[in-house]
């Protein structure tokens, strides 16, 4: 997706959770979506308007958020720097792995335990 980069940090080879680094460019909106995965995250850099269900709030560096499974959510990067968030999903996002295999907008990160076979 233009304006969004997803890097898988862990979760490719077994296990029940996945950690990813998502970077949203200034002015870009990740459209409203939902998935059957629980999601918890921390803002690493930048600032965004985050919609979770009926709630809207501004999040910035060092803020945490929790998104229950199947709850619609979106974010819009506000400000001049990219919005970078560290997300943990349960269970693993199989759709991210499929996109990685298709060489699309998901890439692979650097955590050692998942580097085998990649």
C-alpha positions in Angstrom: 0.0 0.0 0.0 1.4 3.4 -1.0 2.4 5.4 2.0 2.7 2.4 4.4 5.7 0.1 4.9 5.4 -3.0 7.0 8.5 -4.9 8.2 8.0 -8.3 9.8 10.3 -8.5 12.8 9.3 -11.9 14.2 6.6 -14.5 13.7 7.5 -16.3 10.4 8.6 -19.6 11.7 6.2 -21.0 14.3 5.0 -19.3 17.4 1.6 -17.8 18.0 2.5 -14.1 17.8 3.9 -11.7 15.2 5.8 -8.4 15.7 5.9 -5.9 12.9 7.2 -2.3 12.4 4.6 -0.2 10.5 5.7 3.1 9.1 3.0 5.5 7.7 4.2 8.5 5.7 3.0 12.1 6.6 -0.5 12.8 5.4 -1.2 9.2 4.6 -4.2 7.3 5.9 -4.4 3.6 6.5 -8.0 2.9 5.5 -10.5 1.6 8.0 -10.1 -2.2 8.3 -10.5 -5.0 10.7 -8.9 -8.5 11.2 -9.5 -11.5 13.4 -6.2 -10.8 15.3 -5.7 -9.1 18.6 -3.3 -6.1 18.2 -1.3 -4.2 20.8 1.2 -1.6 19.9 3.5 1.3 20.9 4.2 4.4 19.0 8.0 4.5 18.2 8.0 7.9 16.4 5.7 10.5 15.0 2.1 11.3 15.6 -1.2 10.0 14.3 -5.0 10.3 14.6 -6.0 6.8 15.5 -9.6 5.5 15.2 -10.5 2.3 17.1 -14.1 1.4 16.8 -16.0 4.6 17.9 -13.0 6.1 19.6 -10.7 8.7 18.1 -7.5 9.8 19.8 -4.2 11.4 19.0 -1.2 9.1 19.7 2.5 10.0 19.7 5.9 8.6 20.7 5.8 6.2 23.7 1.9 5.9 23.7 0.4 2.4 23.7 -2.8 1.2 22.2 -4.8 -2.0 22.1 -7.1 -3.1 19.2 -9.4 -6.0 19.9 -10.0 -8.6 17.2 -12.6 -7.7 14.6 -12.8 -4.0 15.6 -12.6 -1.6 12.7 -9.6 0.8 13.0 -7.5 3.2 10.9 -4.8 5.8 11.4 -3.7 9.0 9.7 -0.2 10.3 10.1 -0.3 13.9 11.2 2.7 16.2 11.4 5.9 16.3 9.4 7.6 13.0 10.3 6.5 9.4 9.6 4.3 7.6 12.1 6.2 4.5 13.2 4.5 1.9 15.4 5.6 -1.4 16.8 2.7 -3.8 16.6 2.2 -7.3 18.1 -0.5 -9.5 16.7 -2.0 -12.7 18.1 -2.3 -15.0 16.3 0.2 -14.6 13.5 -0.9 -12.5 10.5 -0.8 -15.1 7.7 -1.9 -12.4 5.2 1.4 -10.6 5.9 3.4 -13.8 5.2 1.5 -14.3 1.9 2.3 -10.7 0.9 6.0 -11.2 1.8 6.0 -14.3 -0.4 4.5 -12.2 -3.3 7.2 -9.6 -2.8 4.6 -6.9 -2.2 4.5 -4.1 0.3 5.6 -6.2 3.3 9.3 -6.9 3.9 11.3 -9.0 6.4 13.1 -7.6 9.4 16.2 -8.6 11.3 15.4 -10.6 14.4 17.8 -13.6 14.5 15.3 -16.3 15.5 13.4 -15.8 12.3 16.2 -15.5 9.8 16.5 -19.2 9.1 15.0 -20.2 5.7 14.5 -16.7 4.5 
